[in-house]
């Protein structure tokens, strides 16, 4: 599965979770959707500054944990 298909699958999954869920489940699903929607905009080139900030924060955290090398980006 390519990354675009993965992102679309996740967005649909969490949207359905909101439709089917409770308040507690809704909050979790919304958090996931916000991330995946931002990642979709980054990949598609329709990015905004908040999206860039979110990706930078995730990227910095992954670098600090040693999961990705300094100077690399997880989303490219």
C-alpha positions in Angstrom: 0.0 0.0 0.0 1.4 3.4 -0.9 1.4 6.3 1.5 -1.4 8.1 -0.1 -3.7 5.1 0.1 -2.6 4.5 3.7 -3.5 8.1 4.7 -6.9 8.0 3.0 -7.7 4.7 4.7 -6.8 6.2 8.1 -8.9 9.3 7.5 -11.9 7.3 6.5 -11.4 4.9 9.4 -11.3 7.7 12.0 -14.2 9.6 10.3 -16.3 6.5 10.7 -15.1 6.1 14.3 -16.5 9.6 15.0 -19.8 8.7 13.4 -20.1 5.5 15.4 -18.4 6.5 18.6 -18.7 8.2 22.0 -17.3 11.6 23.1 -14.1 9.9 24.4 -13.6 7.9 21.2 -14.4 11.1 19.1 -11.5 13.0 20.7 -9.0 10.2 19.9 -10.3 9.9 16.3 -10.1 13.7 15.8 -6.5 13.8 17.0 -5.6 11.1 14.5 -7.5 12.8 11.7 -5.9 16.1 12.3 -2.5 14.5 11.9 -3.3 12.5 8.8 -5.1 15.4 7.1 -2.0 17.6 7.7 0.3 14.9 6.3 -2.0 14.6 3.3 -1.7 18.3 2.6 2.1 18.2 3.1 2.5 15.3 0.6 0.1 16.9 -1.9 1.7 20.3 -1.8 -1.4 22.1 -0.3 0.5 22.7 3.0 -0.1 25.5 5.4 2.2 26.8 8.2 0.4 24.8 10.9 0.9 21.6 8.9 4.6 22.4 8.6 4.9 23.1 12.3 3.2 19.8 13.2 5.4 17.8 10.9 8.5 19.6 12.2 7.5 18.7 15.8 7.0 15.0 14.9 10.3 15.0 12.9 12.3 16.6 15.8 10.9 14.0 18.2 11.8 11.1 15.9 15.3 12.5 15.5 15.7 13.0 19.3 14.6 9.3 19.8 17.2 8.2 17.2 14.5 6.8 14.9 15.6 9.0 12.0 18.9 10.6 11.3 19.5 14.3 11.8 18.8 16.2 8.6 16.3 13.6 7.4 12.5 14.0 7.2 10.1 11.2 7.9 7.5 12.5 5.4 9.7 12.8 2.3 
